[in-house]
Amino acid sequence: MRIAYFDAPSGIAGDMAVAALLDAASDKDVSIEALREALAALPVGGYEIATERADVMGIPALRFRVSVAKAGHPHRNWSAIESLLGEARRRGLAAGIYQRSMAIFEGLARAEADVHGVALSEVTFHEVGAVDSIVDIVATAWCLEALGIERCFVSPVPAGSGYVESAHGRLPIPAPATARLLRGFEVVAGDGKGELVTPTGAAILAAMARPFRPLFTLQSIGTGAGTMQLADRPNVLRVFIGEAEETSDENLVMIESDIDDMTPAALARACERLRETGARDVSVLPLQMKKNRLGMRLCVLADLGAVETVALAVLLHTSSLGVRYRAVHRQVLVRRSDIVDTDYGPMSLKVAVRPDGTETAEPEFEEVARTASALGRPFADIRAAALAAWKRA
């Protein structure tokens, strides 16, 4: 699985994401010229894009610029953005780029709707409705699609500090919609001065990335330069492009959610559905939640390649309103499956090789239960017979 890992100690903005991804590209088909051709499908004009090399506190980086001819811009609402991207799709914008762009804009629209307490249709994009922000978002989507990126991940991000001027007036950093978009991500509160994570950058992360660090084989690195000059750190965003195993016994993802409004029976059924979806393991832990309510923590272990599917299944089959992700690494024993003949028929066992070379075995539960039920024998008898046969063998 081809992945992009964003290293963001100085935050993230749309132009920084585009620059880093372009800088990481080694294929001539992923270039500013190819990007310019793709962006021609957008039904907006009066802008130019360009890249230039930059030195940021001794770090070589690429800077991406969108130059707009006219000052000011129309305040587009969600319907206008939908129409704009729909028209771009009809004019030849690739399906994958369209879908990624829509996901980024929709995430931002929902965050704005939550913050202002309005319907999605009433959301108006101010700064992010500008031509340069639209170009940044669609260009990011194009880069991800052109590079064949299937999953994105991100390091902890600095929240920044201070205030920012907006169409709504002077807002604390991070701005309310930005903060809403960063829910579930690792954020370093108060780290850095100024707006280190822009609404566009937060929207890209919320739609495209997950907050953990998988193991992967590194193939290329890109560095994007920001426009601000920071006194305490180089204002750059790095992206690592590489290959990660979709399925691995050692590197997995833990998906968690705390639940206090499901019956044990309903949650047990949900756990069965999650295993059917592809979860490696599902467990439930008791815990005490706010207002002293008793609740349950759902812990789901999944392969990296199945994270999205399993996470959506959690949200579908439980009452959870959101999930947390974290990468987990584990050490596993060498194991195999053996089949032995018993008086009750052939039985399968899981065999594990311990660190000292000894072997232990456990009959497969489902086979033992099925055989015990069919023959009317105690479960313990069937299990003991299978273990005895294995030891003899």
DOZAVO-374617 format. One record per residue (C-alpha): residue in one letter; residue number from 1; x, y, z. Coordinates in nm, 4 decimals, padded with zeros to 6 digits. Each point is the difference from the previous one (the first is absolute). Last residue first. Example, Ala and Ser with C-alpha at 12.3 -4.5 7.8 and 13.67 -1.06 7.14 Angstrom:
# DOZAVO-374617
["S",2,[01.3670,-00.1060,00.7140]]
["A",1,[-00.1370,-00.3440,00.0660]]
***
This chain:
# DOZAVO-374617
["A",393,[00.2023,-03.7314,01.7533]]
["R",392,[-00.0702,-00.1213,00.3525]]
["K",391,[-00.0227,00.3589,00.1219]]
["W",390,[-00.2407,00.0878,-00.2786]]
["A",389,[-00.2244,-00.2983,00.0742]]
["A",388,[-00.0124,00.0956,00.3691]]
["L",387,[-00.0847,00.3599,-00.0845]]
["A",386,[-00.2857,-00.1065,-00.2310]]
["A",385,[-00.1387,-00.2440,00.2558]]
["A",384,[00.0126,00.2642,00.2749]]
["R",383,[-00.1952,00.2459,-00.2131]]
["I",382,[-00.2676,-00.2569,-00.0847]]
["D",381,[-00.0375,-00.1001,00.3653]]
["A",380,[-00.0115,00.3629,00.1220]]
["F",379,[-00.2828,00.0860,-00.2407]]
["P",378,[-00.2153,-00.2742,00.1506]]
["R",377,[-00.1449,-00.2494,-00.2525]]
["G",376,[-00.3322,00.0131,-00.1823]]
["L",375,[00.1661,-00.1115,-00.3226]]
["A",374,[-00.1055,00.2960,-00.2160]]
["S",373,[00.0298,00.2539,00.2817]]
["A",372,[00.3448,-00.1172,00.1071]]
["T",371,[00.1159,-00.0029,-00.3633]]
["R",370,[-00.1203,00.3564,-00.0638]]
["A",369,[00.1497,00.1292,00.3250]]
["V",368,[00.3370,-00.1657,-00.0683]]
["E",367,[00.0060,00.1264,-00.3569]]
["E",366,[-00.0946,00.3551,00.1059]]
["F",365,[00.2614,00.0094,00.2745]]
["E",364,[00.2964,-00.1086,-00.2116]]
["P",363,[00.2090,-00.2275,00.2199]]
["E",362,[00.2823,00.1721,00.1907]]
["A",361,[00.3654,-00.0872,-00.0372]]
["T",360,[00.3315,00.0737,00.1667]]
["E",359,[00.3478,-00.0436,-00.1434]]
["T",358,[00.3410,00.0317,00.1612]]
["G",357,[00.2754,00.1910,-00.1790]]
["D",356,[00.0993,00.2265,00.2900]]
["P",355,[-00.1809,00.2978,-00.1527]]
["R",354,[-00.3263,-00.2011,-00.0247]]
["V",353,[-00.1158,-00.1609,-00.3277]]
["A",352,[-00.3803,00.0209,-00.0235]]
["V",351,[-00.2335,-00.2708,-00.1333]]
["K",350,[-00.3636,00.0671,-00.0843]]
["L",349,[-00.1890,-00.3291,-00.0108]]
["S",348,[-00.2291,-00.1662,-00.2531]]
["M",347,[-00.1959,-00.3200,00.0708]]
["P",346,[-00.0612,-00.3168,-00.2041]]
["G",345,[-00.2736,-00.2313,00.1345]]
["Y",344,[-00.1444,-00.0690,00.3445]]
["D",343,[00.2438,-00.2783,00.0847]]
["T",342,[00.2716,00.2454,-00.0985]]
["D",341,[00.2083,00.0630,-00.3121]]
["V",340,[00.2213,00.3094,00.0030]]
["I",339,[00.0178,00.3172,-00.2100]]
["D",338,[00.2680,00.2622,00.0648]]
["S",337,[-00.0148,00.3777,-00.0601]]
["R",336,[00.3076,00.2196,00.0264]]
["R",335,[00.1591,00.2563,00.2247]]
["V",334,[00.3137,00.2084,00.0362]]
["L",333,[-00.0566,00.2273,00.2954]]
["V",332,[-00.1164,00.3599,-00.0258]]
["Q",331,[00.1531,00.3302,00.1024]]
["R",330,[-00.2306,00.2970,-00.0189]]
["H",329,[-00.0062,00.3510,-00.1335]]
["V",328,[-00.2968,00.2273,00.0418]]
["A",327,[-00.0958,00.3017,-00.2083]]
["R",326,[-00.2709,00.2161,00.1462]]
["Y",325,[-00.3479,00.0944,-00.1136]]
["R",324,[-00.2926,00.1506,00.1894]]
["V",323,[-00.3651,-00.0394,-00.0993]]
["G",322,[-00.3063,00.2218,-00.0227]]
["L",321,[-00.3721,00.0285,00.0787]]
["S",320,[-00.0259,-00.3562,00.1296]]
["S",319,[-00.3488,-00.1544,00.0076]]
["T",318,[00.1371,-00.3238,-00.1460]]
["H",317,[-00.0450,-00.1874,-00.3290]]
["L",316,[00.0580,00.2801,-00.2517]]
["L",315,[00.2666,00.2036,00.1810]]
["V",314,[00.1972,-00.3155,00.0811]]
["A",313,[-00.0477,-00.1222,-00.3589]]
["L",312,[00.1400,00.3296,-00.1297]]
["A",311,[00.3106,-00.0594,00.2122]]
["V",310,[00.0329,-00.3562,-00.1329]]
["T",309,[-00.0157,00.1059,-00.3648]]
["E",308,[00.2308,00.2981,00.0469]]
["V",307,[00.2604,-00.1969,00.1953]]
["A",306,[00.0049,-00.3056,-00.2277]]
["G",305,[00.3333,00.0640,-00.1732]]
["L",304,[00.1743,00.0731,00.3280]]
["D",303,[-00.1235,-00.3261,00.1480]]
["A",302,[-00.2499,00.0276,00.2822]]
["L",301,[-00.0241,-00.0355,00.3786]]
["V",300,[-00.3253,00.1251,00.1495]]
["C",299,[-00.0321,00.1230,00.3565]]
["L",298,[-00.3492,00.0977,00.1184]]
["R",297,[00.0104,00.1752,00.3352]]
["M",296,[-00.3124,-00.0585,00.2055]]
["G",295,[-00.1956,00.2333,00.2231]]
["L",294,[-00.1100,00.0604,00.3551]]
["R",293,[-00.1138,00.3562,00.0561]]
["N",292,[00.1802,00.1942,00.2699]]
["K",291,[-00.1036,00.3344,-00.1547]]
["K",290,[00.2743,-00.0612,-00.2574]]
["M",289,[00.1059,-00.3594,-00.0661]]
["Q",288,[00.0902,-00.2953,00.2196]]
["L",287,[00.1495,-00.2919,-00.1890]]
["P",286,[-00.0707,-00.3607,-00.0964]]
["L",285,[00.2120,-00.1493,-00.2802]]
["V",284,[-00.1247,-00.1512,-00.3266]]
["S",283,[00.2133,-00.1993,-00.2416]]
["V",282,[00.0135,-00.0498,-00.3758]]
["D",281,[00.2775,-00.1718,-00.1947]]
["R",280,[00.1337,-00.0080,-00.3546]]
["A",279,[-00.2923,00.2035,-00.1314]]
["G",278,[-00.1108,-00.1077,-00.3484]]
["T",277,[-00.3657,00.0970,-00.0363]]
["E",276,[-00.1147,-00.3335,00.1488]]
["R",275,[00.1966,00.0824,00.3154]]
["L",274,[-00.1758,00.3376,00.0130]]
["R",273,[-00.3404,-00.1678,-00.0407]]
["E",272,[00.0697,-00.2273,00.2960]]
["C",271,[00.1041,00.2986,00.2113]]
["A",270,[-00.3265,00.1746,-00.0912]]
["R",269,[-00.1943,-00.3021,00.1258]]
["A",268,[00.1817,00.0206,00.3326]]
["L",267,[-00.0733,00.3732,00.0123]]
["A",266,[-00.3725,-00.0647,-00.0396]]
["A",265,[00.0027,-00.2641,00.2723]]
["P",264,[00.1995,00.2203,00.2376]]
["T",263,[-00.2565,00.2784,-00.0488]]
["M",262,[00.1222,00.3125,-00.1747]]
["D",261,[00.0047,00.3555,00.1382]]
["D",260,[00.3354,00.0344,00.1754]]
["I",259,[00.2572,-00.0469,-00.2776]]
["D",258,[00.3685,00.0935,-00.0097]]
["S",257,[00.1630,-00.0568,-00.3408]]
["E",256,[00.3306,-00.1501,-00.1066]]
["I",255,[00.1693,-00.1026,-00.3250]]
["M",254,[00.3400,-00.1614,00.0499]]
["V",253,[00.2084,-00.0265,-00.3162]]
["L",252,[00.2415,-00.2814,-00.0795]]
["N",251,[00.3677,-00.0581,-00.0579]]
["E",250,[00.1444,-00.3393,00.1013]]
["D",249,[-00.2377,-00.2504,-00.1588]]
["S",248,[-00.0136,00.1996,-00.3223]]
["T",247,[-00.2619,00.0624,-00.2679]]
["E",246,[-00.0078,00.3153,-00.2118]]
["E",245,[00.3778,00.0109,00.0010]]
["A",244,[00.1314,00.3527,-00.0422]]
["E",243,[00.1689,00.1551,-00.3048]]
["G",242,[00.1497,00.3466,00.0001]]
["I",241,[-00.0333,00.3750,-00.0373]]
["F",240,[00.1237,00.2188,00.2845]]
["V",239,[-00.1409,00.3531,00.0076]]
["R",238,[00.1719,00.2933,00.1655]]
["L",237,[-00.1674,00.3269,00.0912]]
["V",236,[00.2229,00.3010,00.0501]]
["N",235,[00.0049,00.3132,00.2110]]
["P",234,[00.3439,-00.0449,00.1525]]
["R",233,[-00.0254,00.0399,00.3770]]
["D",232,[00.0098,00.2578,00.2829]]
["A",231,[-00.0211,00.3319,-00.1834]]
["L",230,[-00.2556,-00.1024,-00.2594]]
["Q",229,[-00.0081,00.1632,-00.3413]]
["M",228,[-00.3440,-00.0364,-00.1542]]
["T",227,[-00.0495,-00.1087,-00.3624]]
["G",226,[00.0447,-00.3730,00.0513]]
["A",225,[00.2585,-00.2163,-00.1737]]
["G",224,[-00.0755,-00.3541,-00.1180]]
["T",223,[00.2485,-00.2841,00.0406]]
["G",222,[-00.0288,-00.3287,-00.1892]]
["I",221,[00.1442,-00.3388,00.0896]]
["S",220,[00.0192,-00.3148,-00.2120]]
["Q",219,[-00.0149,-00.3794,00.0240]]
["L",218,[-00.0235,-00.0830,00.3710]]
["T",217,[-00.1063,-00.3556,00.0843]]
["F",216,[-00.2775,00.0205,00.2559]]
["L",215,[-00.0726,-00.0320,00.3715]]
["P",214,[-00.3144,00.1840,00.0941]]
["R",213,[-00.0010,00.3301,00.1900]]
["F",212,[-00.3407,00.1142,00.1202]]
["P",211,[-00.2494,00.2800,-00.0384]]
["R",210,[-00.2047,-00.0847,-00.3114]]
["A",209,[-00.0048,00.2022,-00.3186]]
["M",208,[-00.2182,00.0902,-00.3009]]
["A",207,[-00.3198,00.1739,00.1103]]
["A",206,[00.1034,00.1399,00.3387]]
["L",205,[00.3564,00.0703,-00.1146]]
["I",204,[-00.1067,00.1927,-00.3099]]
["A",203,[-00.2591,00.1936,00.2023]]
["A",202,[00.2644,00.0929,00.2589]]
["G",201,[00.2291,00.1345,-00.2718]]
["T",200,[-00.2818,00.2013,-00.1567]]
["P",199,[-00.1038,00.1389,00.3394]]
["T",198,[00.3646,00.0984,00.0614]]
["V",197,[00.2270,-00.1828,00.2433]]
["L",196,[00.2935,00.2153,00.1129]]
["E",195,[-00.2116,00.3061,00.0702]]
["G",194,[00.2379,00.2089,00.2099]]
["K",193,[00.2543,-00.0845,00.2650]]
["G",192,[00.1016,-00.3584,00.0687]]
["D",191,[-00.1303,-00.2745,00.2310]]
["G",190,[-00.3008,00.1121,00.2026]]
["A",189,[-00.1569,-00.3462,00.0011]]
["V",188,[00.2001,-00.2757,-00.1712]]
["V",187,[-00.2666,-00.1808,-00.2032]]
["E",186,[-00.0244,-00.3731,-00.0687]]
["F",185,[-00.3040,-00.0341,-00.2254]]
["G",184,[-00.3461,-00.1188,00.1057]]
["R",183,[-00.1550,00.3447,-00.0258]]
["L",182,[00.2108,00.2121,-00.2345]]
["L",181,[-00.2963,00.1028,-00.2165]]
["R",180,[-00.1766,00.1539,00.2998]]
["A",179,[00.3101,00.2014,00.0877]]
["T",178,[00.0163,00.1322,-00.3550]]
["A",177,[-00.3693,00.0935,00.0121]]
["P",176,[00.0524,00.1908,00.3272]]
["A",175,[00.3199,00.1791,-00.1092]]
["P",174,[00.3197,-00.1462,00.1447]]
["I",173,[00.0849,00.2671,00.0962]]
["P",172,[-00.2461,00.2458,00.1519]]
["L",171,[-00.2227,00.1953,-00.2403]]
["R",170,[-00.0125,00.3676,-00.0888]]
["G",169,[-00.3015,00.0705,-00.2198]]
["H",168,[-00.2360,-00.2381,-00.1755]]
["A",167,[00.1522,00.0762,-00.3417]]
["S",166,[00.3332,-00.0891,00.1575]]
["E",165,[00.2896,00.1539,00.1926]]
["V",164,[00.2156,-00.2494,00.1883]]
["Y",163,[00.0915,-00.0090,00.3667]]
["G",162,[00.2800,-00.1396,00.2157]]
["S",161,[00.1218,-00.3565,00.0236]]
["G",160,[00.1037,-00.3013,-00.2101]]
["A",159,[-00.1713,-00.3381,00.0249]]
["P",158,[00.3144,-00.1916,-00.0910]]
["V",157,[-00.0624,-00.3267,-00.1878]]
["P",156,[00.0780,-00.3549,00.1121]]
["S",155,[00.1182,-00.2026,-00.3023]]
["V",154,[-00.2245,-00.0735,-00.2960]]
["F",153,[-00.1245,-00.2948,-00.2045]]
["C",152,[-00.1293,-00.0281,-00.3541]]
["R",151,[-00.1332,-00.3120,-00.1744]]
["E",150,[-00.0324,-00.1112,-00.3637]]
["I",149,[00.2498,00.2372,-00.1613]]
["G",148,[00.0369,-00.0679,-00.3723]]
["L",147,[00.2307,00.2983,-00.0536]]
["A",146,[-00.2400,00.1498,-00.2534]]
["E",145,[-00.2967,-00.0434,00.2346]]
["L",144,[00.1756,00.1578,00.2966]]
["C",143,[00.1314,00.2810,-00.2202]]
["W",142,[-00.3427,00.0653,-00.1546]]
["A",141,[-00.1695,00.0135,00.3414]]
["T",140,[00.2610,00.2498,00.1193]]
["A",139,[-00.0543,00.2047,-00.3169]]
["V",138,[-00.3767,-00.0035,00.0582]]
["I",137,[00.0479,00.1312,00.3530]]
["D",136,[00.2635,00.2614,-00.0837]]
["V",135,[-00.1960,00.1198,-00.3052]]
["I",134,[-00.3121,00.0528,00.2087]]
["S",133,[00.2091,00.1816,00.2607]]
["D",132,[00.1532,00.2298,-00.2638]]
["V",131,[-00.3383,00.0722,-00.1584]]
["A",130,[-00.1563,00.1097,00.3259]]
["G",129,[-00.2743,-00.2076,00.1595]]
["V",128,[00.2409,-00.1053,00.2725]]
["E",127,[00.0241,00.3601,00.1232]]
["H",126,[-00.3797,00.0344,00.0149]]
["F",125,[-00.1822,-00.3259,-00.0534]]
["T",124,[-00.3706,00.0383,00.0725]]
["V",123,[-00.1946,-00.2739,00.1757]]
["E",122,[-00.3776,00.0237,-00.0415]]
["S",121,[-00.0387,-00.3284,-00.1901]]
["L",120,[00.1748,-00.1861,00.2817]]
["A",119,[-00.2622,00.1206,00.2452]]
["V",118,[00.1015,00.2487,00.2666]]
["G",117,[00.1343,-00.0184,00.3539]]
["H",116,[00.3022,00.2206,-00.0672]]
["V",115,[00.2642,-00.2473,00.1155]]
["D",114,[-00.1842,-00.3098,-00.1229]]
["A",113,[-00.0660,00.1495,-00.3439]]
["E",112,[00.3616,00.1148,-00.0284]]
["A",111,[00.1222,-00.3520,00.0810]]
["R",110,[-00.2453,-00.1491,-00.2498]]
["A",109,[00.1185,00.2372,-00.2711]]
["L",108,[00.3660,-00.0813,00.0724]]
["G",107,[-00.0648,-00.3712,-00.0327]]
["E",106,[-00.1992,00.0632,-00.3175]]
["F",105,[00.2853,00.1967,-00.1537]]
["I",104,[00.2559,-00.2737,00.0645]]
["A",103,[-00.2310,-00.2822,-00.1103]]
["M",102,[-00.0979,00.1897,-00.3161]]
["S",101,[00.3656,00.0455,-00.0932]]
["R",100,[00.0716,-00.3699,00.0533]]
["Q",99,[-00.2997,-00.1012,-00.2122]]
["Y",98,[00.0832,00.2435,-00.2818]]
["I",97,[00.3634,-00.1112,-00.0096]]
["G",96,[-00.1049,-00.3658,-00.0168]]
["A",95,[-00.2557,00.0685,-00.2733]]
["A",94,[00.2460,00.1835,-00.2247]]
["L",93,[-00.0781,00.3641,-00.0853]]
["G",92,[-00.1165,-00.0042,-00.3638]]
["R",91,[-00.2370,00.2923,-00.0503]]
["R",90,[-00.2914,-00.1896,00.1527]]
["R",89,[00.2069,-00.0516,00.3154]]
["A",88,[00.0884,00.3707,00.0062]]
["E",87,[-00.3721,00.0809,-00.0245]]
["G",86,[-00.0685,-00.2228,00.2991]]
["L",85,[00.2843,00.1663,00.1881]]
["L",84,[-00.1519,00.3433,-00.0543]]
["S",83,[-00.3545,-00.1207,00.0698]]
["E",82,[00.1000,-00.1568,00.3292]]
["I",81,[00.1968,00.3128,00.0923]]
["A",80,[-00.3027,00.2177,-00.0821]]
["S",79,[-00.2267,-00.2246,00.2064]]
["W",78,[00.2373,00.0252,00.2978]]
["N",77,[-00.0021,00.3798,-00.0104]]
["R",76,[00.2452,00.2195,-00.1886]]
["H",75,[00.1047,00.3376,00.1368]]
["P",74,[00.1139,00.1761,-00.3167]]
["H",73,[00.3643,00.1109,-00.0092]]
["G",72,[00.2199,00.2956,00.0847]]
["A",71,[00.2984,00.1292,-00.1910]]
["K",70,[00.0125,-00.0906,-00.3680]]
["A",69,[00.2825,-00.1741,-00.1852]]
["V",68,[00.0469,-00.2931,00.2370]]
["S",67,[00.3492,-00.1489,00.0369]]
["V",66,[00.0046,-00.3560,00.1341]]
["R",65,[00.3440,-00.0896,00.1296]]
["F",64,[00.1650,-00.3306,00.0861]]
["R",63,[00.3352,00.0102,00.1803]]
["L",62,[00.2469,-00.2877,-00.0180]]
["A",61,[00.2508,-00.0657,00.2757]]
["P",60,[00.3702,-00.0037,00.0807]]
["I",59,[00.0539,00.0183,00.3774]]
["G",58,[00.2587,00.2553,00.1140]]
["M",57,[-00.2444,00.2086,00.2032]]
["V",56,[-00.2489,-00.0263,-00.2855]]
["D",55,[00.1775,00.0118,-00.3375]]
["A",54,[-00.2492,00.0218,-00.2836]]
["R",53,[-00.0429,-00.1415,-00.3502]]
["E",52,[-00.2845,00.1389,-00.2019]]
["T",51,[-00.3377,-00.1234,-00.1151]]
["A",50,[-00.2668,00.1691,-00.2085]]
["I",49,[-00.3762,00.0333,-00.0327]]
["E",48,[-00.1871,00.2794,-00.1778]]
["Y",47,[-00.3422,00.1454,00.0700]]
["G",46,[-00.2726,00.1946,-00.1755]]
["G",45,[-00.2167,-00.2957,-00.0756]]
["V",44,[-00.2618,-00.2279,00.1520]]
["P",43,[-00.1982,-00.2822,-00.1626]]
["L",42,[00.2572,-00.2607,00.1100]]
["A",41,[00.0940,-00.2348,-00.2859]]
["A",40,[00.3198,00.1985,-00.0592]]
["L",39,[00.1190,-00.1402,00.3316]]
["A",38,[00.1096,-00.3199,-00.1760]]
["E",37,[00.2243,00.1863,-00.2451]]
["R",36,[00.1604,00.2043,00.2770]]
["L",35,[00.0649,-00.3201,00.1959]]
["A",34,[00.1744,-00.1583,-00.2987]]
["E",33,[00.2211,00.3077,-00.0368]]
["I",32,[00.0695,00.0170,00.3741]]
["S",31,[00.1162,-00.3599,-00.0119]]
["V",30,[-00.1201,-00.3512,00.0701]]
["D",29,[00.0352,-00.1532,-00.3488]]
["K",28,[00.3783,00.0461,00.0263]]
["D",27,[-00.0016,-00.2637,00.2744]]
["S",26,[00.2339,00.0728,00.2916]]
["A",25,[-00.2675,00.1644,00.2111]]
["A",24,[00.0923,00.0948,00.3553]]
["D",23,[00.0316,00.3690,-00.0855]]
["L",22,[-00.3482,00.0006,-00.1530]]
["L",21,[-00.1390,-00.1530,00.3192]]
["A",20,[00.1816,00.2501,00.2223]]
["A",19,[-00.1101,00.2972,-00.2104]]
["V",18,[-00.3656,-00.1066,-00.0076]]
["A",17,[-00.0068,-00.0559,00.3768]]
["M",16,[00.1742,00.3331,00.0688]]
["D",15,[-00.2500,00.1850,-00.2201]]
["G",14,[-00.2912,-00.1503,00.1915]]
["A",13,[00.1390,00.0795,00.3419]]
["I",12,[00.1602,-00.2256,00.2596]]
["G",11,[00.1648,00.0317,00.3384]]
["S",10,[00.3612,00.0729,00.0898]]
["P",9,[00.0717,-00.3446,00.1467]]
["A",8,[-00.1986,-00.1518,-00.2905]]
["D",7,[00.1497,-00.3285,-00.1232]]
["F",6,[-00.2609,-00.1168,-00.2491]]
["Y",5,[00.0122,-00.3722,-00.0790]]
["A",4,[-00.1144,-00.0934,-00.3501]]
["I",3,[-00.0901,-00.3605,-00.0767]]
["R",2,[00.0158,-00.2545,-00.2808]]
["M",1,[-00.1434,-00.3357,00.1062]]
***
